[in-house]
Amino acid sequence: MNAVFDQKSRRSDSKLVLAELPEAPNRRPDDTVELHVALLRALATLPIRDQAIVVLRHREDQSVEAVASTLNVSVSVVKTQNARALNRLRALLGEDFVRI
């Protein structure tokens, strides 16, 4: 995504510092890799802007307003395209896809 969109600098005040590392979930590495590959393949079927919206909203956990500002689109575009992209991903991946 960096090659397509200019990233705005991240705020350091949004990071959470923990005294101890959280426990890692009990997943088999093979399952995690397979899920990751399946998700990347499904994301690749989306238009570039939809990919950016989904990644920024759900992977980077940015607000709708922050995504709209980063992509220079309206908030309503982010909301609409995000909903459509998620529906398409659900259709491609099926209901049995495990959320990570």
MMTF fields as JSON, N, C-alpha, C and O atoms, coordinates in Angstrom:
{
  "mmtfVersion": "1.0.0",
  "mmtfProducer": "UNKNOWN",
  "numBonds": 399,
  "numAtoms": 400,
  "numGroups": 100,
  "numChains": 1,
  "numModels": 1,
  "chainsPerModel": [1],
  "groupsPerChain": [100],
  "chainIdList": ["A"],
  "bondAtomList": [4, 2, 8, 6, 12, 10, 16, 14, 20, 18, 24, 22, 28, 26, 32, 30, 36, 34, 40, 38, 44, 42, 48, 46, 52, 50, 56, 54, 60, 58, 64, 62, 68, 66, 72, 70, 76, 74, 80, 78, 84, 82, 88, 86, 92, 90, 96, 94, 100, 98, 104, 102, 108, 106, 112, 110, 116, 114, 120, 118, 124, 122, 128, 126, 132, 130, 136, 134, 140, 138, 144, 142, 148, 146, 152, 150, 156, 154, 160, 158, 164, 162, 168, 166, 172, 170, 176, 174, 180, 178, 184, 182, 188, 186, 192, 190, 196, 194, 200, 198, 204, 202, 208, 206, 212, 210, 216, 214, 220, 218, 224, 222, 228, 226, 232, 230, 236, 234, 240, 238, 244, 242, 248, 246, 252, 250, 256, 254, 260, 258, 264, 262, 268, 266, 272, 270, 276, 274, 280, 278, 284, 282, 288, 286, 292, 290, 296, 294, 300, 298, 304, 302, 308, 306, 312, 310, 316, 314, 320, 318, 324, 322, 328, 326, 332, 330, 336, 334, 340, 338, 344, 342, 348, 346, 352, 350, 356, 354, 360, 358, 364, 362, 368, 366, 372, 370, 376, 374, 380, 378, 384, 382, 388, 386, 392, 390, 396, 394],
  "bondOrderList": [1, 1, 1, 1, 1, 1, 1, 1, 1, 1, 1, 1, 1, 1, 1, 1, 1, 1, 1, 1, 1, 1, 1, 1, 1, 1, 1, 1, 1, 1, 1, 1, 1, 1, 1, 1, 1, 1, 1, 1, 1, 1, 1, 1, 1, 1, 1, 1, 1, 1, 1, 1, 1, 1, 1, 1, 1, 1, 1, 1, 1, 1, 1, 1, 1, 1, 1, 1, 1, 1, 1, 1, 1, 1, 1, 1, 1, 1, 1, 1, 1, 1, 1, 1, 1, 1, 1, 1, 1, 1, 1, 1, 1, 1, 1, 1, 1, 1, 1],
  "groupList": [{"groupName": "MET", "atomNameList": ["N", "CA", "C", "O"], "elementList": ["N", "C", "C", "O"], "formalChargeList": [0, 0, 0, 0], "bondAtomList": [1, 0, 2, 1, 3, 2], "bondOrderList": [1, 1, 2], "singleLetterCode": "M", "chemCompType": "L-PEPTIDE LINKING"}, {"groupName": "ASN", "atomNameList": ["N", "CA", "C", "O"], "elementList": ["N", "C", "C", "O"], "formalChargeList": [0, 0, 0, 0], "bondAtomList": [1, 0, 2, 1, 3, 2], "bondOrderList": [1, 1, 2], "singleLetterCode": "N", "chemCompType": "L-PEPTIDE LINKING"}, {"groupName": "ALA", "atomNameList": ["N", "CA", "C", "O"], "elementList": ["N", "C", "C", "O"], "formalChargeList": [0, 0, 0, 0], "bondAtomList": [1, 0, 2, 1, 3, 2], "bondOrderList": [1, 1, 2], "singleLetterCode": "A", "chemCompType": "L-PEPTIDE LINKING"}, {"groupName": "VAL", "atomNameList": ["N", "CA", "C", "O"], "elementList": ["N", "C", "C", "O"], "formalChargeList": [0, 0, 0, 0], "bondAtomList": [1, 0, 2, 1, 3, 2], "bondOrderList": [1, 1, 2], "singleLetterCode": "V", "chemCompType": "L-PEPTIDE LINKING"}, {"groupName": "PHE", "atomNameList": ["N", "CA", "C", "O"], "elementList": ["N", "C", "C", "O"], "formalChargeList": [0, 0, 0, 0], "bondAtomList": [1, 0, 2, 1, 3, 2], "bondOrderList": [1, 1, 2], "singleLetterCode": "F", "chemCompType": "L-PEPTIDE LINKING"}, {"groupName": "ASP", "atomNameList": ["N", "CA", "C", "O"], "elementList": ["N", "C", "C", "O"], "formalChargeList": [0, 0, 0, 0], "bondAtomList": [1, 0, 2, 1, 3, 2], "bondOrderList": [1, 1, 2], "singleLetterCode": "D", "chemCompType": "L-PEPTIDE LINKING"}, {"groupName": "GLN", "atomNameList": ["N", "CA", "C", "O"], "elementList": ["N", "C", "C", "O"], "formalChargeList": [0, 0, 0, 0], "bondAtomList": [1, 0, 2, 1, 3, 2], "bondOrderList": [1, 1, 2], "singleLetterCode": "Q", "chemCompType": "L-PEPTIDE LINKING"}, {"groupName": "LYS", "atomNameList": ["N", "CA", "C", "O"], "elementList": ["N", "C", "C", "O"], "formalChargeList": [0, 0, 0, 0], "bondAtomList": [1, 0, 2, 1, 3, 2], "bondOrderList": [1, 1, 2], "singleLetterCode": "K", "chemCompType": "L-PEPTIDE LINKING"}, {"groupName": "SER", "atomNameList": ["N", "CA", "C", "O"], "elementList": ["N", "C", "C", "O"], "formalChargeList": [0, 0, 0, 0], "bondAtomList": [1, 0, 2, 1, 3, 2], "bondOrderList": [1, 1, 2], "singleLetterCode": "S", "chemCompType": "L-PEPTIDE LINKING"}, {"groupName": "ARG", "atomNameList": ["N", "CA", "C", "O"], "elementList": ["N", "C", "C", "O"], "formalChargeList": [0, 0, 0, 0], "bondAtomList": [1, 0, 2, 1, 3, 2], "bondOrderList": [1, 1, 2], "singleLetterCode": "R", "chemCompType": "L-PEPTIDE LINKING"}, {"groupName": "LEU", "atomNameList": ["N", "CA", "C", "O"], "elementList": ["N", "C", "C", "O"], "formalChargeList": [0, 0, 0, 0], "bondAtomList": [1, 0, 2, 1, 3, 2], "bondOrderList": [1, 1, 2], "singleLetterCode": "L", "chemCompType": "L-PEPTIDE LINKING"}, {"groupName": "GLU", "atomNameList": ["N", "CA", "C", "O"], "elementList": ["N", "C", "C", "O"], "formalChargeList": [0, 0, 0, 0], "bondAtomList": [1, 0, 2, 1, 3, 2], "bondOrderList": [1, 1, 2], "singleLetterCode": "E", "chemCompType": "L-PEPTIDE LINKING"}, {"groupName": "PRO", "atomNameList": ["N", "CA", "C", "O"], "elementList": ["N", "C", "C", "O"], "formalChargeList": [0, 0, 0, 0], "bondAtomList": [1, 0, 2, 1, 3, 2], "bondOrderList": [1, 1, 2], "singleLetterCode": "P", "chemCompType": "L-PEPTIDE LINKING"}, {"groupName": "THR", "atomNameList": ["N", "CA", "C", "O"], "elementList": ["N", "C", "C", "O"], "formalChargeList": [0, 0, 0, 0], "bondAtomList": [1, 0, 2, 1, 3, 2], "bondOrderList": [1, 1, 2], "singleLetterCode": "T", "chemCompType": "L-PEPTIDE LINKING"}, {"groupName": "HIS", "atomNameList": ["N", "CA", "C", "O"], "elementList": ["N", "C", "C", "O"], "formalChargeList": [0, 0, 0, 0], "bondAtomList": [1, 0, 2, 1, 3, 2], "bondOrderList": [1, 1, 2], "singleLetterCode": "H", "chemCompType": "L-PEPTIDE LINKING"}, {"groupName": "ILE", "atomNameList": ["N", "CA", "C", "O"], "elementList": ["N", "C", "C", "O"], "formalChargeList": [0, 0, 0, 0], "bondAtomList": [1, 0, 2, 1, 3, 2], "bondOrderList": [1, 1, 2], "singleLetterCode": "I", "chemCompType": "L-PEPTIDE LINKING"}, {"groupName": "GLY", "atomNameList": ["N", "CA", "C", "O"], "elementList": ["N", "C", "C", "O"], "formalChargeList": [0, 0, 0, 0], "bondAtomList": [1, 0, 2, 1, 3, 2], "bondOrderList": [1, 1, 2], "singleLetterCode": "G", "chemCompType": "PEPTIDE LINKING"}],
  "groupTypeList": [0, 1, 2, 3, 4, 5, 6, 7, 8, 9, 9, 8, 5, 8, 7, 10, 3, 10, 2, 11, 10, 12, 11, 2, 12, 1, 9, 9, 12, 5, 5, 13, 3, 11, 10, 14, 3, 2, 10, 10, 9, 2, 10, 2, 13, 10, 12, 15, 9, 5, 6, 2, 15, 3, 3, 10, 9, 14, 9, 11, 5, 6, 8, 3, 11, 2, 3, 2, 8, 13, 10, 1, 3, 8, 3, 8, 3, 3, 7, 13, 6, 1, 2, 9, 2, 10, 1, 9, 10, 9, 2, 10, 10, 16, 11, 5, 4, 3, 9, 15],
  "groupIdList": [1, 2, 3, 4, 5, 6, 7, 8, 9, 10, 11, 12, 13, 14, 15, 16, 17, 18, 19, 20, 21, 22, 23, 24, 25, 26, 27, 28, 29, 30, 31, 32, 33, 34, 35, 36, 37, 38, 39, 40, 41, 42, 43, 44, 45, 46, 47, 48, 49, 50, 51, 52, 53, 54, 55, 56, 57, 58, 59, 60, 61, 62, 63, 64, 65, 66, 67, 68, 69, 70, 71, 72, 73, 74, 75, 76, 77, 78, 79, 80, 81, 82, 83, 84, 85, 86, 87, 88, 89, 90, 91, 92, 93, 94, 95, 96, 97, 98, 99, 100],
  "secStructList": [7, 6, 6, 6, 1, 7, 7, 7, 7, 7, 7, 4, 4, 4, 7, 7, 7, 7, 1, 1, 7, 7, 7, 7, 7, 7, 7, 7, 2, 2, 2, 2, 2, 2, 2, 2, 2, 2, 2, 2, 2, 2, 2, 2, 6, 1, 7, 2, 2, 2, 2, 2, 2, 2, 0, 0, 0, 0, 0, 1, 7, 7, 7, 2, 2, 2, 2, 2, 2, 2, 2, 6, 7, 7, 2, 2, 2, 2, 2, 2, 2, 2, 2, 2, 2, 2, 2, 2, 2, 2, 2, 2, 2, 7, 6, 6, 7, 7, 7, 7],
  "xCoordList": [0.812, 0.0, 0.865, 0.439, 2.071, 2.931, 3.278, 3.447, 3.386, 3.739, 2.604, 2.844, 1.377, 0.22, -0.18, -0.537, -0.124, -0.59, 0.539, 1.338, 0.59, 1.541, 1.013, -0.146, 1.869, 1.433, 1.656, 2.668, 0.698, 0.869, 1.617, 1.522, 2.342, 3.096, 2.135, 1.096, 2.508, 1.67, 1.954, 3.073, 0.943, 1.108, 1.665, 1.165, 2.683, 3.268, 2.381, 2.513, 1.47, 0.619, -0.5, -1.211, -0.663, -1.707, -1.234, -2.022, 0.033, 0.574, 0.361, 0.449, 0.08, -0.129, 1.107, 1.51, 1.7, 2.891, 2.47, 1.827, 2.84, 2.496, 3.74, 4.827, 3.587, 4.708, 5.119, 6.3, 4.142, 4.41, 3.78, 2.748, 4.397, 3.845, 2.587, 2.548, 1.564, 0.374, 0.699, 1.602, -0.047, 0.168, -0.262, -1.285, 0.529, 0.205, -0.908, -0.918, -1.849, -2.905, -2.339, -1.301, -3.014, -2.579, -3.046, -4.14, -2.207, -2.502, -1.347, -0.194, -1.66, -0.596, -0.057, -0.84, 1.258, 1.829, 1.307, 1.121, 1.064, 0.57, -0.798, -1.057, -1.677, -3.006, -2.925, -3.646, -2.05, -1.908, -1.42, -1.92, -0.466, 0.063, -1.016, -1.179, -1.747, -2.804, -3.894, -4.381, -4.273, -5.285, -4.779, -5.512, -3.524, -2.925, -2.903, -3.247, -2.505, -2.451, -3.86, -4.059, -4.829, -6.212, -6.739, -7.405, -6.446, -6.9, -6.23, -6.89, -4.936, -4.231, -4.748, -4.884, -5.035, -5.589, -6.96, -7.261, -7.78, -9.103, -8.988, -9.718, -8.083, -7.872, -7.404, -7.773, -6.605, -6.069, -7.16, -6.947, -8.325, -9.417, -10.165, -10.941, -9.934, -10.612, -9.882, -8.678, -10.608, -9.934, -8.947, -9.096, -7.958, -6.887, -7.434, -7.006, -8.369, -8.897, -9.623, -9.515, -10.365, -11.05, -10.046, -10.256, -8.957, -7.898, -7.361, -7.198, -7.092, -6.543, -7.516, -7.108, -8.783, -9.788, -9.856, -9.854, -9.917, -10.016, -8.765, -8.867, -7.597, -6.354, -6.229, -5.9, -6.482, -6.356, -7.383, -7.06, -8.611, -9.664, -9.481, -9.644, -9.146, -9.2, -7.832, -7.711, -6.832, -5.487, -4.767, -4.155, -4.847, -4.184, -5.068, -4.598, -6.34, -7.301, -7.443, -7.476, -7.526, -7.71, -9.192, -10.015, -9.515, -10.901, -11.346, -10.525, -12.656, -13.207, -12.697, -12.343, -12.664, -12.213, -10.734, -10.353, -9.916, -8.481, -8.269, -7.438, -9.013, -8.901, -9.343, -8.691, -10.459, -10.954, -9.92, -9.713, -9.279, -8.26, -7.041, -6.505, -6.605, -5.437, -5.67, -4.785, -6.873, -7.172, -7.784, -8.052, -8.002, -8.583, -9.953, -10.23, -10.801, -12.178, -13.089, -12.612, -14.39, -15.328, -15.518, -15.211, -16.025, -16.309, -17.335, -17.224, -18.34, -19.375, -18.801, -19.266, -17.805, -17.153, -16.451, -16.539, -15.76, -15.061, -16.063, -15.845, -17.155, -18.159, -18.79, -18.93, -19.165, -19.823, -18.881, -19.232, -17.684, -16.729, -16.253, -16.01, -16.122, -15.723, -16.788, -16.461, -18.043, -19.132, -19.175, -19.311, -19.062, -19.086, -17.884, -18.021, -16.712, -15.501, -15.589, -15.214, -16.078, -16.219, -17.219, -16.995, -18.319, -19.296, -18.671, -18.91, -17.873, -17.219, -16.205, -16.114, -15.449, -14.489, -15.194, -14.739, -16.3, -17.064, -17.578, -17.573, -18.021, -18.52, -17.389, -17.59, -16.209, -15.064, -14.517, -14.168, -14.445, -13.816, -14.786, -14.364, -16.063, -17.054, -17.272, -16.482, -18.337, -18.705, -17.79, -17.728, -17.087, -16.242, -14.867, -14.053, -14.601, -13.295, -13.126, -14.005, -12.009, -11.74, -11.232, -10.324, -11.815, -11.333, -10.097, -10.029, -9.125, -7.878, -7.877, -6.923],
  "yCoordList": [-1.182, 0.0, 1.26, 2.311, 1.153, 2.332, 2.839, 4.043, 1.937, 2.339, 3.096, 3.908, 2.848, 3.47, 4.753, 5.736, 4.752, 5.916, 6.462, 5.704, 7.756, 8.375, 8.167, 8.463, 7.657, 7.457, 8.73, 9.417, 9.01, 10.125, 9.611, 8.436, 10.486, 10.038, 9.616, 10.238, 8.551, 8.037, 8.803, 9.255, 8.933, 9.606, 8.618, 7.5, 9.026, 8.143, 8.042, 7.093, 9.014, 8.974, 7.938, 7.683, 7.344, 6.348, 4.936, 3.991, 4.789, 3.474, 3.165, 4.043, 1.905, 1.447, 0.68, -0.288, 1.107, 0.454, -0.445, 0.004, -1.722, -2.688, -3.1, -3.173, -3.373, -3.826, -5.237, -5.58, -6.055, -7.425, -7.668, -7.083, -8.525, -8.867, -9.715, -10.577, -9.487, -10.324, -11.743, -11.959, -12.697, -14.084, -14.297, -13.776, -15.065, -15.378, -16.417, -17.337, -16.278, -17.278, -18.633, -18.704, -19.688, -21.043, -21.393, -21.924, -21.091, -21.415, -22.192, -21.972, -23.097, -23.786, -22.85, -22.186, -22.777, -21.882, -22.158, -21.226, -23.439, -23.768, -23.146, -22.619, -23.206, -22.623, -21.117, -20.555, -20.47, -19.03, -18.64, -17.677, -19.363, -19.067, -19.289, -18.466, -20.387, -20.669, -19.603, -19.171, -19.182, -18.129, -16.814, -16.093, -16.52, -15.29, -15.282, -14.279, -16.384, -16.493, -16.38, -15.687, -17.048, -16.98, -15.55, -15.088, -14.859, -13.48, -12.566, -11.713, -12.734, -11.905, -12.14, -11.197, -13.386, -13.678, -13.034, -12.483, -13.102, -12.49, -10.971, -10.343, -10.379, -8.933, -8.501, -7.426, -9.324, -8.99, -8.891, -8.284, -9.477, -9.396, -8.07, -7.738, -7.312, -6.028, -4.925, -5.023, -3.876, -2.705, -2.11, -2.302, -1.399, -0.855, -0.011, -0.178, 0.888, 1.759, 0.948, 1.248, -0.082, -0.942, -1.707, -1.884, -2.16, -2.823, -1.881, -2.261, -0.648, 0.334, 0.599, 0.676, 0.736, 1.007, -0.144, 0.08, -1.365, -2.533, -2.655, -2.893, -2.497, -2.635, -1.522, -1.79, -0.296, 0.809, 0.72, 0.998, 0.337, 0.251, -0.939, -0.805, -2.097, -3.313, -3.855, -4.468, -3.655, -4.114, -3.046, -3.333, -1.804, -0.694, -0.073, 0.759, -0.465, -0.013, 1.506, 2.116, 2.103, 3.548, 3.885, 3.076, 5.07, 5.527, 5.807, 5.958, 5.872, 6.191, 7.55, 7.727, 8.495, 9.845, 9.859, 10.559, 9.095, 9.034, 8.403, 8.873, 7.34, 6.684, 7.644, 7.753, 8.341, 9.304, 10.39, 10.782, 10.87, 11.898, 11.363, 12.036, 10.162, 9.559, 9.342, 9.594, 8.871, 8.557, 9.726, 9.633, 10.834, 12.038, 11.76, 12.157, 11.066, 10.8, 11.177, 11.483, 11.156, 11.503, 10.327, 9.18, 10.641, 9.624, 8.631, 7.43, 9.13, 8.237, 7.253, 6.116, 7.665, 6.756, 5.636, 4.469, 5.986, 4.973, 3.976, 2.766, 4.47, 3.585, 2.666, 1.464, 3.229, 2.452, 1.415, 0.241, 1.853, 0.94, -0.137, -1.276, 0.219, -0.757, -1.854, -3.04, -1.455, -2.44, -3.348, -4.564, -2.772, -3.571, -4.506, -5.665, -4.004, -4.831, -5.989, -7.114, -5.723, -6.789, -7.841, -9.035, -7.409, -8.368, -9.234, -10.44, -8.619, -9.383, -10.368, -11.506, -9.937, -10.834, -12.001, -13.142, -11.714, -12.791, -13.784, -14.992, -13.275, -14.16, -15.031, -16.212, -14.443, -15.191, -16.204, -17.324, -15.813, -16.655, -17.647, -18.66, -17.355, -18.241, -17.949, -17.253, -18.485, -18.247, -18.976, -18.603, -19.995, -20.796, -20.164, -20.696, -19.038, -18.392, -17.907, -17.239, -18.239, -17.874, -16.453, -16.079, -15.664, -14.284, -14.303, -15.0, -13.522, -13.44, -12.136, -11.837],
  "zCoordList": [0.0, 0.0, 0.0, -0.48, 0.535, 0.582, -0.802, -0.997, -1.765, -3.117, -3.78, -4.674, -3.361, -3.989, -3.282, -3.932, -1.975, -1.212, -0.338, 0.211, -0.221, 0.696, 2.1, 2.391, 2.965, 4.345, 5.136, 4.997, 5.946, 6.86, 8.084, 8.437, 8.71, 9.883, 10.981, 11.203, 11.654, 12.737, 14.016, 14.26, 14.803, 16.084, 17.097, 17.225, 17.801, 18.801, 20.037, 20.81, 20.239, 21.419, 21.294, 22.266, 20.125, 19.95, 20.283, 20.239, 20.612, 20.935, 22.408, 23.267, 22.676, 24.041, 24.486, 23.841, 25.576, 26.093, 27.25, 28.199, 27.159, 28.19, 28.95, 28.377, 30.251, 31.054, 30.666, 30.71, 30.284, 29.872, 28.515, 28.187, 27.734, 26.433, 26.611, 27.489, 25.798, 25.893, 25.434, 24.624, 25.962, 25.578, 24.135, 23.69, 23.421, 22.028, 21.998, 22.816, 21.058, 20.956, 20.539, 19.88, 20.92, 20.578, 19.173, 18.981, 18.205, 16.806, 16.245, 16.613, 15.354, 14.642, 13.577, 12.898, 13.411, 12.402, 10.998, 10.216, 10.664, 9.328, 9.083, 8.002, 10.089, 9.956, 9.753, 8.928, 10.504, 10.401, 9.013, 8.432, 8.482, 7.148, 6.089, 5.188, 6.194, 5.226, 5.264, 4.219, 6.456, 6.583, 6.003, 5.326, 6.278, 5.771, 4.238, 3.613, 3.653, 2.186, 1.599, 0.601, 2.206, 1.714, 1.779, 0.852, 2.86, 3.003, 1.986, 1.393, 1.779, 0.793, -0.622, -1.401, -0.951, -2.277, -2.452, -3.511, -1.423, -1.499, -1.593, -2.36, -0.825, -0.896, -2.286, -2.759, -2.931, -4.255, -5.31, -6.359, -5.052, -6.023, -5.942, -6.838, -4.872, -4.694, -5.454, -5.69, -5.837, -6.411, -5.394, -4.188, -5.889, -5.049, -3.898, -2.756, -4.182, -3.125, -2.063, -0.874, -2.48, -1.518, -0.66, 0.54, -1.278, -0.516, 0.557, 1.717, 0.144, 1.08, 2.224, 3.382, 1.907, 2.941, 3.931, 5.141, 3.436, 4.326, 5.189, 6.393, 4.595, 5.356, 6.391, 7.546, 5.999, 6.943, 8.072, 9.227, 7.745, 8.764, 9.696, 10.909, 9.146, 9.945, 10.347, 11.408, 9.559, 9.933, 10.736, 11.765, 10.253, 10.938, 12.017, 12.793, 12.074, 13.078, 13.111, 14.18, 11.93, 11.848, 11.806, 11.378, 12.248, 12.232, 10.794, 9.89, 10.611, 9.295, 8.833, 7.668, 9.745, 9.409, 9.004, 8.066, 9.704, 9.375, 8.003, 7.226, 7.701, 6.394, 5.293, 4.255, 5.528, 4.538, 4.271, 3.122, 5.312, 5.162, 4.417, 3.537, 4.765, 4.123, 2.631, 1.813, 2.282, 0.883, 0.12, -1.078, 0.841, 0.232, -0.396, -1.528, 0.372, -0.03, 1.13, 2.222, 0.898, 1.959, 2.919, 2.595, 4.092, 5.103, 4.573, 4.82, 3.842, 3.314, 2.293, 2.212, 1.519, 0.571, 1.332, 0.948, 2.402, 3.198, 3.767, 3.691, 4.333, 4.929, 3.884, 4.111, 2.75, 1.702, 1.105, 0.988, 0.729, 0.101, 1.08, 0.681, 2.348, 3.35, 3.476, 3.503, 3.553, 3.67, 2.445, 2.579, 1.266, 0.035, -0.049, -0.442, 0.319, 0.271, 1.26, 0.931, 2.459, 3.444, 2.988, 3.186, 2.38, 1.849, 0.765, 0.711, -0.095, -1.154, -0.578, -1.038, 0.417, 1.062, 1.745, 1.664, 2.414, 3.057, 2.029, 2.267, 0.89, -0.166, -0.727, -1.008, -0.886, -1.417, -0.417, -0.79, 0.843, 1.854, 2.503, 3.061, 2.429, 3.027, 4.5, 5.139, 5.013, 6.413, 7.389, 8.561, 6.942, 7.816, 8.029, 8.784, 7.371, 7.511, 8.939, 9.483, 9.541, 10.929, 10.982, 10.239, 11.858, 12.046, 12.915, 13.927, 12.495, 13.26, 14.003, 14.722]
}
